[in-house]
Amino acid sequence: MGGMILPDAEWRHREGLAELVAVLGDARFVGGSVRDTLLGLPVSDLDVATPLPPQRVMELLKAAHIRAVPTGIDHGTVTAVLPSGPVEVTTLRRDVSTDGRRATVAFTDDWREDAARRDFTMNALYADPATGEIFDYFDGKADLDARHVRFIGDPLQRIAEDHLRILRFFRFLARFGEVADAAGLEACTARARDLMALSRERIADELLKLLVTRDAVRVVELMIERGIFAPVLPEIASAERLAHLAAREAAAEVAPSAIRRLAALIPADPALADQIGARLKLSNAQRKRLASAVVPPEEPPHILAYRIGADAAFDRLLPSERPLAEALEVDGWQPPRFPLTGGAIVGRGIKAGPEVARLMKTIEEAWIAEGFPGEDRVAELADAAVAQALRSASSAQAASRSSARE
């Protein structure tokens, strides 16, 4: 158990952290910060565990003039706001009862009990802030070295406690894993229907995180093969388009987008995409983006970008079969503004009214077709369109006069 030391890392020197740990007295770093440091990855969220009850944590922080926010005090979590950002301080806990969605917890002073309620062995590693000594109760370090994603204890029981762990198992596999624990994989497969009991927000949150991981394509293929999506997202039936998109993102050196990747997993039907967005309780902006991104691109890149915006055009072109260069043409492109006003049409002798809007549209279409030429060319296009409209109007008037004389 002993002997392992946490490597030094930038986050361990964050301003105010040493003082926070000193004020608590009995505390250890836990979870993601320890795991990611052992993997040589950057650490964003910082969690500290302590046997002290949450009210005592609040008192100690206030006495030391460290801002304390009772973010989840019933569950034992107090957020310490340091000059370098927030740190979650959580009292050691054990589960009293669970229903697959939320847990009722009791506080404990037993580090092993706290470790036993965490999901995977690689997430149950603790480190002493002063010495860096690592505390590992369930062989998490060996699993981490082997990139082995393994539940602590009986996988079926752990899934029964919180059904979201099914999706977390696959997300951790896609982010850190090489090897899916066989018992864990079987348990997730057997209990996939349990996902139906979860809020759609929690499902969406896990799914969107999973889709941008390092190994998302392989893991999504495994999830499809195992029927994991069937209960909540039966529309996801193939990862072929996702694999194509991921390869194109890598070739273009573009960071993956979760919404664009989700669009590559569902049928190319905007109405259905919108329903899926609603089912997952996505934000209005995300729903709109999802419904737009599933549409295959039909027009040339700059014309498409002018009509729907450069970002939306990029979302359609990148996953498509069109040359990758076309997607890159619109990436970050600023569509030009149409340099003509209705006043310029009226000034050319057309009476204000619906005819002005019709002519504006005609001239704009000609301008788009010619690749957005400058103002001189737009003036020529406007002159020609107005001249034609005036000719048509005068010949129509002549025709109506002659029919009146008859």
C-alpha positions as CSV (number, residue, x, y, z in Angstrom):
1,M,0.0,0.0,0.0
2,G,2.6,2.5,1.0
3,G,5.7,3.7,-0.8
4,M,4.0,5.5,-3.8
5,I,4.4,9.2,-4.0
6,L,2.3,11.7,-6.0
7,P,4.5,13.4,-8.6
8,D,4.9,17.1,-8.2
9,A,2.6,19.2,-10.4
10,E,1.7,22.8,-11.0
11,W,-1.7,22.6,-9.3
12,R,-0.1,21.6,-6.0
13,H,1.4,25.1,-5.8
14,R,-1.9,26.9,-6.4
15,E,-2.2,30.1,-4.3
16,G,-4.0,29.5,-1.0
17,L,-3.9,25.7,-1.3
18,A,-1.2,25.1,1.3
19,E,-3.0,27.4,3.8
20,L,-6.3,25.6,3.2
21,V,-4.8,22.2,3.9
22,A,-3.0,23.6,7.0
23,V,-6.3,25.0,8.3
24,L,-8.1,21.7,7.9
25,G,-5.3,19.8,9.5
26,D,-6.6,16.4,8.5
27,A,-7.2,16.3,4.7
28,R,-6.1,14.5,1.6
29,F,-6.4,15.2,-2.2
30,V,-8.7,12.7,-3.8
31,G,-10.1,11.6,-7.1
32,G,-9.4,13.3,-10.4
33,S,-6.5,15.4,-9.3
34,V,-4.6,12.3,-8.1
35,R,-5.6,10.2,-11.0
36,D,-4.7,12.8,-13.7
37,T,-1.4,13.7,-12.0
38,L,-0.4,10.1,-12.1
39,L,-1.3,10.0,-15.8
40,G,0.7,13.2,-16.4
41,L,-2.5,15.1,-17.4
42,P,-3.4,18.7,-16.5
43,V,-5.7,19.0,-13.5
44,S,-8.7,21.3,-13.5
45,D,-11.0,20.4,-10.6
46,L,-9.6,20.0,-7.2
47,D,-11.2,17.9,-4.5
48,V,-10.1,17.5,-0.9
49,A,-11.5,14.9,1.5
50,T,-11.5,15.3,5.3
51,P,-13.0,13.5,8.3
52,L,-14.1,16.8,9.7
53,P,-17.9,17.4,9.6
54,P,-19.1,20.1,7.1
55,Q,-20.2,22.6,9.8
56,R,-16.7,22.4,11.3
57,V,-15.1,22.9,7.9
58,M,-17.2,26.1,7.5
59,E,-16.1,27.4,11.0
60,L,-12.4,26.7,10.4
61,L,-12.5,28.4,6.9
62,K,-14.4,31.4,8.2
63,A,-11.9,31.8,11.2
64,A,-9.0,31.7,8.7
65,H,-10.8,34.3,6.4
66,I,-11.1,31.8,3.6
67,R,-14.4,32.3,1.7
68,A,-16.6,29.2,2.3
69,V,-19.7,28.4,0.2
70,P,-22.0,25.6,1.5
71,T,-22.6,24.2,-2.0
72,G,-23.7,20.8,-1.0
73,I,-23.5,20.9,2.7
74,D,-26.2,18.2,3.3
75,H,-24.0,15.8,1.3
76,G,-20.9,17.1,3.1
77,T,-19.5,19.4,0.4
78,V,-18.2,22.9,1.2
79,T,-16.5,25.0,-1.6
80,A,-13.4,26.9,-0.4
81,V,-12.9,29.9,-2.7
82,L,-9.1,30.4,-3.0
83,P,-7.4,33.2,-4.9
84,S,-6.5,30.5,-7.5
85,G,-10.0,29.2,-7.8
86,P,-12.5,26.9,-6.0
87,V,-11.6,23.7,-4.1
88,E,-14.3,21.3,-3.1
89,V,-13.9,20.1,0.5
90,T,-16.0,17.0,1.2
91,T,-16.5,15.1,4.5
92,L,-15.8,11.4,4.3
93,R,-19.1,9.6,3.6
94,R,-20.7,6.2,3.4
95,D,-24.0,5.4,1.6
96,V,-26.9,4.7,3.9
97,S,-29.4,4.1,1.1
98,T,-29.5,4.5,-2.7
99,D,-32.3,4.3,-5.3
100,G,-30.4,4.4,-8.6
101,R,-30.7,8.2,-8.8
102,R,-29.5,9.7,-5.5
103,A,-27.8,8.5,-2.3
104,T,-28.5,9.3,1.3
105,V,-25.2,9.5,3.1
106,A,-23.8,9.5,6.6
107,F,-20.5,11.1,7.5
108,T,-17.7,8.8,8.7
109,D,-14.1,9.2,9.8
110,D,-13.0,6.0,8.0
111,W,-11.1,6.7,4.8
112,R,-11.6,3.2,3.5
113,E,-15.4,3.5,3.8
114,D,-15.2,6.7,1.8
115,A,-13.2,5.0,-0.9
116,A,-15.6,2.1,-1.0
117,R,-18.5,4.3,-2.1
118,R,-16.6,5.8,-5.1
119,D,-17.3,4.3,-8.5
120,F,-14.1,3.1,-10.1
121,T,-10.8,2.0,-8.5
122,M,-8.9,4.7,-10.4
123,N,-11.1,7.4,-8.8
124,A,-10.5,6.2,-5.3
125,L,-6.9,7.3,-4.9
126,Y,-6.0,9.7,-2.1
127,A,-2.8,11.7,-1.5
128,D,-1.3,13.3,1.5
129,P,-0.8,17.0,0.7
130,A,2.4,17.3,2.8
131,T,4.2,14.2,1.9
132,G,2.5,13.2,-1.4
133,E,2.0,9.7,0.0
134,I,-0.7,7.8,-2.0
135,F,-3.4,5.8,-0.2
136,D,-4.9,3.1,-2.4
137,Y,-7.5,0.8,-0.9
138,F,-8.7,-1.0,-4.0
139,D,-5.6,-1.4,-6.3
140,G,-6.5,1.7,-8.2
141,K,-2.9,2.5,-9.1
142,A,-2.4,-1.0,-10.7
143,D,-5.6,-0.5,-12.7
144,L,-4.6,3.0,-13.7
145,D,-1.2,1.7,-15.0
146,A,-3.0,-1.0,-16.9
147,R,-5.6,1.5,-18.1
148,H,-8.2,-0.9,-16.7
149,V,-11.6,0.6,-15.8
150,R,-13.0,-1.4,-13.0
151,F,-15.9,-0.9,-10.5
152,I,-15.1,-1.0,-6.8
153,G,-16.9,-4.1,-5.5
154,D,-19.8,-5.8,-7.3
155,P,-20.6,-4.0,-10.5
156,L,-24.3,-4.9,-10.5
157,Q,-24.7,-3.5,-7.0
158,R,-22.7,-0.3,-7.9
159,I,-25.0,0.2,-11.0
160,A,-28.1,-0.3,-8.8
161,E,-26.9,2.5,-6.5
162,D,-26.5,5.0,-9.4
163,H,-27.6,4.0,-12.9
164,L,-25.5,6.8,-14.4
165,R,-22.5,4.7,-13.6
166,I,-23.3,2.7,-16.8
167,L,-22.5,5.8,-18.9
168,R,-19.6,6.8,-16.7
169,F,-18.1,3.3,-17.2
170,F,-18.0,3.9,-20.9
171,R,-16.9,7.5,-20.6
172,F,-13.9,6.5,-18.4
173,L,-13.1,3.7,-20.8
174,A,-13.1,6.2,-23.7
175,R,-11.0,8.8,-21.8
176,F,-8.5,6.7,-19.8
177,G,-9.1,3.0,-20.6
178,E,-7.6,0.4,-22.8
179,V,-9.3,-2.5,-21.1
180,A,-12.9,-2.7,-20.1
181,D,-13.3,-4.8,-17.0
182,A,-15.3,-7.9,-18.2
183,A,-17.6,-8.1,-15.2
184,G,-18.2,-4.3,-15.4
185,L,-19.0,-4.6,-19.2
186,E,-21.4,-7.5,-18.6
187,A,-23.2,-5.6,-15.8
188,C,-23.6,-2.5,-17.9
189,T,-24.9,-4.5,-20.8
190,A,-27.4,-6.4,-18.5
191,R,-28.7,-3.3,-16.9
192,A,-28.8,-0.8,-19.8
193,R,-32.6,-0.4,-19.4
194,D,-31.9,1.1,-16.0
195,L,-30.9,4.3,-17.9
196,M,-34.5,5.0,-18.5
197,A,-35.0,5.9,-14.8
198,L,-32.5,8.7,-15.0
199,S,-33.2,12.4,-15.8
200,R,-32.5,13.2,-19.4
201,E,-30.2,16.1,-18.3
202,R,-27.9,13.7,-16.5
203,I,-27.8,11.3,-19.5
204,A,-27.1,14.2,-21.9
205,D,-24.3,15.6,-19.7
206,E,-22.5,12.2,-19.6
207,L,-23.1,11.5,-23.3
208,L,-21.7,14.9,-24.5
209,K,-18.6,14.5,-22.3
210,L,-18.1,10.9,-23.6
211,L,-18.4,12.0,-27.3
212,V,-15.3,14.3,-27.1
213,T,-13.0,11.8,-25.4
214,R,-9.8,10.4,-27.0
215,D,-11.3,7.0,-27.8
216,A,-14.9,8.0,-28.3
217,V,-15.4,6.2,-31.7
218,R,-14.2,2.7,-30.5
219,V,-16.2,3.0,-27.3
220,V,-19.4,4.2,-29.0
221,E,-19.1,1.2,-31.4
222,L,-18.9,-1.0,-28.3
223,M,-21.9,0.7,-26.7
224,I,-24.0,0.2,-29.9
225,E,-22.9,-3.5,-30.1
226,R,-23.9,-3.9,-26.5
227,G,-27.3,-2.2,-26.9
228,I,-26.5,0.5,-24.3
229,F,-28.2,3.3,-26.3
230,A,-31.3,1.3,-27.3
231,P,-33.5,2.2,-24.2
232,V,-32.9,6.0,-24.4
233,L,-31.5,6.8,-27.9
234,P,-32.6,4.0,-30.2
235,E,-31.8,6.3,-33.1
236,I,-28.0,5.7,-32.6
237,A,-27.4,2.6,-34.7
238,S,-24.0,3.0,-36.3
239,A,-20.8,4.8,-35.6
240,E,-19.6,4.9,-39.2
241,R,-20.3,8.6,-39.7
242,L,-18.8,9.4,-36.3
243,A,-15.6,7.6,-37.3
244,H,-15.5,9.6,-40.6
245,L,-16.0,12.9,-38.7
246,A,-13.4,12.0,-36.1
247,A,-10.8,11.3,-38.8
248,R,-11.6,14.6,-40.5
249,E,-11.4,16.5,-37.2
250,A,-7.9,15.0,-36.6
251,A,-6.8,15.7,-40.2
252,A,-8.0,19.3,-39.9
253,E,-6.6,19.6,-36.3
254,V,-10.0,20.8,-35.1
255,A,-11.1,20.2,-31.5
256,P,-14.0,17.8,-31.4
257,S,-17.5,19.3,-30.8
258,A,-20.0,17.1,-28.8
259,I,-23.0,18.4,-30.7
260,R,-21.4,18.0,-34.1
261,R,-20.4,14.4,-33.1
262,L,-23.9,13.7,-31.8
263,A,-25.3,14.9,-35.2
264,A,-23.0,12.3,-36.9
265,L,-24.6,9.5,-34.8
266,I,-28.2,10.2,-35.6
267,P,-30.2,10.1,-38.9
268,A,-30.0,13.1,-41.2
269,D,-33.4,14.3,-40.4
270,P,-33.7,17.8,-38.8
271,A,-37.1,17.2,-37.3
272,L,-36.0,14.0,-35.6
273,A,-32.7,15.7,-34.5
274,D,-34.8,18.5,-32.8
275,Q,-36.9,15.8,-31.1
276,I,-33.7,14.1,-29.8
277,G,-32.5,17.5,-28.6
278,A,-35.7,18.0,-26.8
279,R,-35.6,14.5,-25.3
280,L,-32.1,15.2,-24.0
281,K,-33.2,18.6,-22.6
282,L,-30.5,20.4,-24.6
283,S,-30.4,24.2,-24.6
284,N,-32.3,26.0,-27.4
285,A,-28.9,26.9,-29.0
286,Q,-27.7,23.3,-28.8
287,R,-31.0,22.0,-30.3
288,K,-30.8,24.4,-33.1
289,R,-27.2,23.5,-33.9
290,L,-28.0,19.8,-33.7
291,A,-30.9,20.1,-36.2
292,S,-28.8,22.1,-38.6
293,A,-25.7,19.9,-38.4
294,V,-27.5,16.8,-39.5
295,V,-28.4,18.3,-42.9
296,P,-26.0,17.2,-45.7
297,P,-24.4,20.3,-47.4
298,E,-25.8,20.9,-50.9
299,E,-24.4,24.3,-52.0
300,P,-20.8,25.4,-52.5
301,P,-19.0,26.3,-49.2
302,H,-19.1,30.1,-49.3
303,I,-22.7,30.2,-50.5
304,L,-23.8,27.8,-47.7
305,A,-21.8,29.8,-45.2
306,Y,-23.5,33.1,-46.4
307,R,-26.9,31.6,-46.0
308,I,-26.6,29.8,-42.7
309,G,-23.5,31.3,-41.1
310,A,-19.9,30.0,-41.2
311,D,-20.1,27.9,-38.0
312,A,-23.2,26.1,-39.2
313,A,-21.7,25.5,-42.6
314,F,-18.6,24.1,-41.0
315,D,-20.8,21.7,-39.0
316,R,-22.3,20.4,-42.2
317,L,-19.2,20.3,-44.4
318,L,-16.8,18.7,-41.9
319,P,-18.7,15.4,-41.5
320,S,-19.7,15.3,-45.2
321,E,-18.0,13.4,-48.1
322,R,-17.1,16.8,-49.7
323,P,-13.3,17.6,-49.9
324,L,-11.9,18.6,-46.5
325,A,-10.5,21.8,-48.0
326,E,-14.1,23.0,-48.5
327,A,-14.8,22.8,-44.8
328,L,-11.6,24.6,-44.0
329,E,-12.5,27.4,-46.5
330,V,-15.5,28.4,-44.3
331,D,-13.8,27.8,-40.9
332,G,-13.7,31.2,-39.3
333,W,-14.8,32.9,-42.6
334,Q,-16.7,36.2,-42.2
335,P,-19.5,36.3,-44.8
336,P,-19.7,39.7,-46.5
337,R,-22.7,42.0,-46.1
338,F,-24.9,42.6,-49.2
339,P,-23.9,46.2,-50.1
340,L,-27.3,47.4,-51.4
341,T,-30.2,49.1,-49.7
342,G,-33.8,49.4,-50.7
343,G,-33.3,53.1,-51.0
344,A,-30.8,52.5,-53.8
345,I,-33.6,50.7,-55.7
346,V,-36.1,53.5,-55.1
347,G,-33.5,56.0,-56.2
348,R,-33.4,54.2,-59.5
349,G,-37.0,54.8,-60.2
350,I,-38.9,51.9,-58.6
351,K,-41.9,52.9,-56.4
352,A,-41.6,51.8,-52.7
353,G,-43.4,48.6,-52.1
354,P,-43.2,44.8,-52.5
355,E,-41.4,45.2,-55.9
356,V,-38.4,46.7,-54.1
357,A,-38.0,43.6,-51.9
358,R,-38.4,41.3,-54.9
359,L,-35.7,43.2,-56.8
360,M,-33.4,43.2,-53.8
361,K,-33.7,39.4,-53.6
362,T,-33.0,39.0,-57.4
363,I,-29.9,41.2,-57.2
364,E,-28.7,39.5,-54.0
365,E,-29.0,36.0,-55.7
366,A,-27.0,37.3,-58.7
367,W,-24.4,38.7,-56.4
368,I,-24.1,35.4,-54.5
369,A,-23.8,33.4,-57.7
370,E,-20.9,35.7,-58.9
371,G,-19.1,35.0,-55.6
372,F,-19.9,38.3,-53.7
373,P,-18.3,40.9,-56.0
374,G,-17.7,44.5,-54.8
375,E,-20.0,47.5,-54.8
376,D,-19.3,48.6,-58.5
377,R,-20.4,45.2,-59.8
378,V,-23.5,45.3,-57.4
379,A,-24.4,48.8,-58.9
380,E,-24.2,47.2,-62.4
381,L,-26.4,44.3,-61.3
382,A,-28.9,46.8,-59.7
383,D,-29.0,49.0,-62.9
384,A,-29.6,45.9,-65.1
385,A,-32.3,44.5,-62.8
386,V,-34.1,47.8,-62.4
387,A,-33.9,48.5,-66.1
388,Q,-35.5,45.2,-66.8
389,A,-38.2,45.7,-64.2
390,L,-39.1,49.1,-65.7
391,R,-39.2,47.6,-69.2
392,S,-41.5,44.9,-68.0
393,A,-43.7,47.4,-66.2
394,S,-44.0,49.7,-69.3
395,S,-44.7,46.8,-71.6
396,A,-47.4,45.6,-69.2
397,Q,-48.9,49.1,-69.1
398,A,-48.9,49.3,-72.9
399,A,-50.6,45.9,-73.2
400,S,-53.3,46.9,-70.7
401,R,-53.9,50.3,-72.6
402,S,-54.2,48.4,-76.0
403,S,-56.7,45.9,-74.5
404,A,-58.7,48.8,-73.0
405,R,-58.9,50.5,-76.5
406,E,-60.3,47.3,-78.0
